[in-house]
């Protein structure tokens, strides 16, 4: 697996874990947790 593919895989799993954790801890639906995450500063930092 190339370095770029591995990095993308890692970022996707990290985002998934963050979204599930946010939904679980705050009692949110996954769609709402995704909306909060993808509009956060953290998401922009991870994507850069």
C-alpha positions in Angstrom: 0.0 0.0 0.0 1.4 3.4 -0.9 2.0 6.1 1.6 -0.8 8.3 0.3 -3.3 5.5 0.4 -2.3 4.5 3.9 -2.6 8.1 5.1 -6.0 8.5 3.5 -7.1 5.2 5.1 -5.9 6.4 8.5 -7.7 9.7 8.2 -11.0 8.0 7.2 -10.8 5.7 10.2 -10.0 8.6 12.5 -12.9 10.6 11.2 -15.2 7.6 11.6 -14.1 7.1 15.2 -14.5 10.7 16.1 -18.0 10.8 14.6 -19.2 7.7 16.4 -17.7 8.9 19.6 -19.4 12.3 19.3 -22.7 10.6 18.5 -22.4 8.2 21.5 -21.2 10.8 24.1 -23.7 13.4 23.1 -26.6 11.1 22.3 -26.8 12.4 18.7 -28.0 10.8 15.5 -25.1 10.0 13.2 -26.2 12.6 10.6 -26.1 15.3 13.3 -22.7 14.1 14.6 -21.3 14.1 11.0 -22.7 17.6 10.4 -21.0 18.9 13.6 -17.7 17.2 12.9 -17.5 18.2 9.2 -18.2 21.8 10.1 -15.6 21.8 12.9 -12.1 23.2 13.0 -10.8 19.7 13.9 -12.1 18.3 10.6 -10.3 21.0 8.6 -7.1 20.3 10.5 -7.4 16.6 9.8 -8.2 17.1 6.1 -5.2 19.4 5.5 
